[in-house]
Amino acid sequence: MAEKSFGVKDLNIVGASGDPTIESNGDLNLKAGQVAIQTNTTVTGVVTASGFVGDGSGLTGVTGSGSGIVIKDSGSLVGTAGTIDFGTFLDVSAISAGVVTVTNAYSDGDVDARLNTATATSNQILSWTGTDYDWVDDQTGGASANSTFDTVDVVGIVTAGSFVTDLIDASGTSRGFCTRYYITANGSSSYSMAGPGQRNSVGNPTLYLMRGFTYMFENSTGGSHPFRIQFTGTTTGVGTYVSGQQSGVQIFTIPHDAPSSYEYQCTVPSHTGMKGTFIIPS
């Protein structure tokens, strides 16, 4: 049949039963200024057009590439995702004309909260604790001209223009540099001590202490064998020049008018054998 152009006012297509069908052995071309479809349309296949118009807000099940939207980070491919979920500290605008705007919502207040600035004090630095950042005393020398620390562990050599111990006061209890002894027990029969000039193989050793020097006695037995430093021949503890805990660490500064000896003894009544002597040479 020869191709002809013709005008049609109304075209009704009716099937014998069910939905009507238009069939063509070739392409079916609709040529018009505008084709209006006033109901839902189902297309089985691919819709191809030179352009699609609209904000797309009513479209569902649409993906960009393959199984999702191609995601890149500074031009480098991350992967393909069906959904992008923006996390904490990002503000996402409402969709307008198919466009959303993502902005940084991280403020100075968020930084302060994250860095726990409320807990920081003067001369502290930020340090990683293993699980979070926290503020600790600056032990790098940048804290101040004079810094005080409870304990400083140094692997190596400490070099300084001078070393200063506690400030001197009128009580006579100021500490010098400490000589440390570590105390263990041989059951309930005797103490052993390890420190300068003394191995821990001797029970209830006699130690020679010097006037004006400071000694640290660290009792590793705790409350099992409280370590009392006392006047010789008595059960009266030395008070003024001894500080600390009998079940922990005690600091003993030998006064210049000290007697010729002191004693140490376990305060448990049944442990009478745990007793020894401090000799104070003239």
C-alpha positions as CSV (number, residue, x, y, z in Angstrom):
1,M,0.0,0.0,0.0
2,A,1.4,3.4,-1.0
3,E,2.3,5.8,1.8
4,K,-0.3,8.5,2.2
5,S,-0.9,11.4,4.5
6,F,-4.4,11.6,5.9
7,G,-6.3,13.3,8.7
8,V,-8.3,11.5,11.3
9,K,-10.6,13.2,13.7
10,D,-11.3,10.2,16.0
11,L,-9.6,6.9,16.1
12,N,-11.1,4.1,18.2
13,I,-9.2,0.8,18.4
14,V,-11.2,-2.0,19.9
15,G,-10.2,-5.5,20.4
16,A,-12.5,-8.5,20.5
17,S,-11.9,-8.8,24.2
18,G,-9.4,-7.5,26.8
19,D,-7.0,-4.7,26.1
20,P,-6.9,-3.3,22.5
21,T,-3.6,-3.8,20.7
22,I,-1.8,-1.8,17.9
23,E,0.5,-4.0,15.9
24,S,2.9,-3.1,13.1
25,N,5.3,-5.2,11.1
26,G,7.8,-2.3,11.3
27,D,8.3,0.9,13.4
28,L,5.3,2.8,14.5
29,N,6.1,6.5,14.1
30,L,3.9,9.1,15.8
31,K,4.5,12.5,14.1
32,A,2.9,15.4,15.9
33,G,3.8,18.6,17.6
34,Q,3.0,17.0,20.9
35,V,1.8,13.5,21.9
36,A,-0.3,13.6,25.1
37,I,-0.9,10.5,27.1
38,Q,-3.5,11.2,29.9
39,T,-3.0,8.0,31.9
40,N,-0.3,5.7,33.3
41,T,2.0,4.4,30.7
42,T,4.0,1.1,30.9
43,V,7.0,0.6,28.6
44,T,8.5,-2.8,28.2
45,G,11.9,-2.1,26.9
46,V,14.1,1.0,26.6
47,V,12.9,4.6,26.3
48,T,15.3,6.7,24.3
49,A,15.1,10.4,23.9
50,S,17.3,13.4,23.1
51,G,16.4,14.8,26.5
52,F,14.1,14.3,29.6
53,V,12.4,17.2,31.2
54,G,11.2,17.5,34.8
55,D,12.7,17.4,38.3
56,G,12.5,13.6,38.5
57,S,10.8,13.8,41.9
58,G,8.2,11.3,40.9
59,L,10.6,8.7,39.5
60,T,11.2,5.5,41.5
61,G,13.7,2.7,41.0
62,V,16.0,4.8,38.9
63,T,19.8,4.1,39.2
64,G,22.7,5.8,37.5
65,S,25.2,3.3,36.4
66,G,24.8,-0.5,36.6
67,S,23.3,-1.1,40.0
68,G,23.7,2.4,41.4
69,I,25.3,5.8,41.2
70,V,29.0,6.0,40.5
71,I,30.9,7.4,43.6
72,K,34.3,9.1,43.2
73,D,36.6,10.7,45.8
74,S,38.6,13.6,44.2
75,G,38.3,11.9,40.9
76,S,39.2,8.4,42.1
77,L,36.6,5.7,41.8
78,V,35.2,4.5,45.1
79,G,32.4,2.2,43.8
80,T,28.7,2.2,42.8
81,A,25.9,2.7,45.3
82,G,22.2,2.7,45.1
83,T,21.9,5.1,48.1
84,I,24.2,7.8,49.4
85,D,23.8,8.4,53.2
86,F,25.6,11.6,54.3
87,G,26.9,11.2,57.9
88,T,27.6,13.4,60.8
89,F,28.5,17.1,60.5
90,L,27.0,17.5,57.0
91,D,23.9,19.4,56.1
92,V,21.8,18.2,53.1
93,S,19.3,20.6,51.6
94,A,15.9,19.7,50.3
95,I,15.6,18.6,46.7
96,S,15.0,21.6,44.4
97,A,14.8,21.2,40.6
98,G,16.6,17.8,41.0
99,V,19.5,19.4,42.9
100,V,20.6,19.0,46.5
101,T,23.3,21.0,48.2
102,V,25.7,19.4,50.8
103,T,27.5,21.8,53.2
104,N,29.9,21.4,56.1
105,A,28.1,21.6,59.4
106,Y,31.2,21.3,61.6
107,S,31.6,24.3,63.8
108,D,34.2,25.6,66.2
109,G,31.9,24.4,69.0
110,D,32.0,20.9,67.6
111,V,35.8,21.0,67.5
112,D,36.0,22.2,71.1
113,A,33.6,19.4,72.2
114,R,35.6,16.8,70.3
115,L,38.9,17.9,71.8
116,N,37.4,18.0,75.3
117,T,38.7,21.6,75.8
118,A,36.7,22.0,79.0
119,T,39.0,19.5,80.7
120,A,42.2,21.1,79.6
121,T,44.3,23.1,82.0
122,S,47.4,25.4,81.6
123,N,50.5,23.7,80.3
124,Q,48.8,20.6,78.9
125,I,49.0,19.1,75.5
126,L,46.7,16.9,73.4
127,S,47.7,13.2,73.5
128,W,46.2,10.0,72.1
129,T,45.1,7.6,74.9
130,G,44.5,4.6,72.7
131,T,40.7,5.2,72.3
132,D,40.4,9.0,72.2
133,Y,42.4,12.2,72.5
134,D,42.8,13.7,76.0
135,W,44.8,16.5,77.7
136,V,47.9,15.6,79.6
137,D,50.7,17.5,81.3
138,D,53.4,18.6,78.8
139,Q,56.5,16.6,79.6
140,T,58.5,17.8,76.6
141,G,60.0,20.8,78.3
142,G,57.5,23.2,76.8
143,A,55.2,23.4,79.8
144,S,57.0,26.1,81.6
145,A,60.4,27.1,83.0
146,N,59.6,25.0,86.1
147,S,57.4,21.9,85.9
148,T,56.2,19.5,88.6
149,F,55.2,15.9,87.9
150,D,54.2,13.1,90.2
151,T,56.2,10.5,88.4
152,V,58.4,10.7,85.3
153,D,59.8,7.5,83.7
154,V,62.9,8.2,81.5
155,V,64.6,5.6,79.4
156,G,68.1,7.0,78.9
157,I,70.0,9.9,80.5
158,V,68.5,13.0,81.9
159,T,70.6,16.1,81.5
160,A,70.0,19.5,83.1
161,G,71.8,22.5,84.3
162,S,70.8,21.6,87.8
163,F,68.5,19.3,89.8
164,V,66.4,20.7,92.6
165,T,64.4,18.6,95.2
166,D,61.6,19.9,97.4
167,L,61.9,23.4,98.5
168,I,63.4,23.7,102.0
169,D,61.2,24.7,104.9
170,A,61.5,25.1,108.7
171,S,60.1,21.6,109.5
172,G,63.2,19.7,108.6
173,T,61.0,17.2,106.6
174,S,62.2,18.3,103.2
175,R,63.3,15.4,100.9
176,G,66.7,15.0,99.3
177,F,67.2,12.6,96.4
178,C,65.8,9.2,97.3
179,T,67.6,5.9,97.5
180,R,64.9,3.3,96.8
181,Y,64.5,-0.2,98.4
182,Y,61.9,-2.7,97.2
183,I,60.5,-4.9,100.0
184,T,59.3,-8.5,99.7
185,A,58.5,-11.1,102.3
186,N,59.7,-14.7,103.0
187,G,56.3,-16.0,104.1
188,S,55.8,-14.5,107.6
189,S,59.3,-15.2,108.9
190,S,61.3,-12.2,107.4
191,Y,61.5,-9.3,105.0
192,S,63.8,-9.1,102.1
193,M,65.0,-5.9,100.4
194,A,66.5,-5.1,97.0
195,G,68.2,-1.8,96.4
196,P,71.7,-0.2,96.2
197,G,74.2,-2.5,98.0
198,Q,71.5,-5.0,98.9
199,R,70.3,-8.1,97.2
200,N,66.9,-9.7,98.1
201,S,68.4,-13.0,99.1
202,V,69.0,-11.9,102.7
203,G,66.3,-12.1,105.3
204,N,65.8,-9.0,107.5
205,P,69.0,-7.3,106.2
206,T,70.7,-4.6,108.2
207,L,70.9,-1.4,106.2
208,Y,73.3,1.5,106.8
209,L,71.6,4.9,106.3
210,M,73.2,8.3,106.3
211,R,72.1,11.4,108.1
212,G,70.6,14.1,105.9
213,F,69.8,11.5,103.1
214,T,66.3,10.4,102.0
215,Y,65.3,6.8,101.5
216,M,62.2,5.3,99.8
217,F,60.9,1.9,101.1
218,E,58.3,0.4,98.7
219,N,56.4,-2.4,100.5
220,S,55.2,-4.8,97.8
221,T,53.4,-7.0,100.3
222,G,50.8,-4.4,101.0
223,G,48.5,-5.0,104.0
224,S,49.8,-8.5,104.5
225,H,53.0,-7.2,106.2
226,P,52.7,-3.5,107.1
227,F,56.3,-2.1,107.4
228,R,56.8,0.1,110.4
229,I,59.9,2.2,110.9
230,Q,60.3,2.6,114.7
231,F,62.7,3.7,117.4
232,T,65.0,0.9,118.5
233,G,63.7,-1.2,121.4
234,T,60.2,0.2,121.1
235,T,57.0,-0.2,119.0
236,T,56.8,3.6,118.6
237,G,56.9,4.6,115.0
238,V,59.2,7.4,113.8
239,G,56.8,10.3,113.0
240,T,58.3,13.6,111.9
241,Y,60.8,12.3,109.3
242,V,58.6,9.4,107.9
243,S,55.7,10.0,105.4
244,G,53.6,7.6,103.4
245,Q,51.8,4.3,104.1
246,Q,53.2,1.3,105.9
247,S,51.4,-0.9,103.4
248,G,52.7,1.0,100.4
249,V,55.5,3.5,100.0
250,Q,57.2,5.3,102.8
251,I,59.8,8.1,102.6
252,F,62.3,8.3,105.4
253,T,64.7,11.3,105.7
254,I,67.4,10.7,108.3
255,P,67.7,13.7,110.6
256,H,71.2,15.0,111.5
257,D,70.5,14.4,115.2
258,A,69.3,10.8,114.6
259,P,70.2,8.1,117.1
260,S,72.7,5.4,116.2
261,S,70.0,3.0,115.0
262,Y,66.3,2.5,114.1
263,E,64.3,-0.7,113.5
264,Y,61.7,-1.9,111.1
265,Q,59.1,-4.4,112.0
266,C,55.9,-6.0,110.7
267,T,52.9,-4.7,112.6
268,V,51.0,-8.0,112.5
269,P,51.3,-9.3,116.1
270,S,52.1,-12.9,115.1
271,H,54.8,-11.9,112.7
272,T,57.4,-11.1,115.3
273,G,60.3,-12.6,113.2
274,M,59.9,-9.9,110.5
275,K,62.1,-7.4,112.2
276,G,65.5,-5.7,111.3
277,T,67.8,-2.8,112.0
278,F,68.8,0.5,110.3
279,I,72.4,1.5,111.4
280,I,73.1,5.3,111.4
281,P,76.9,5.7,111.4
282,S,78.5,8.6,113.3
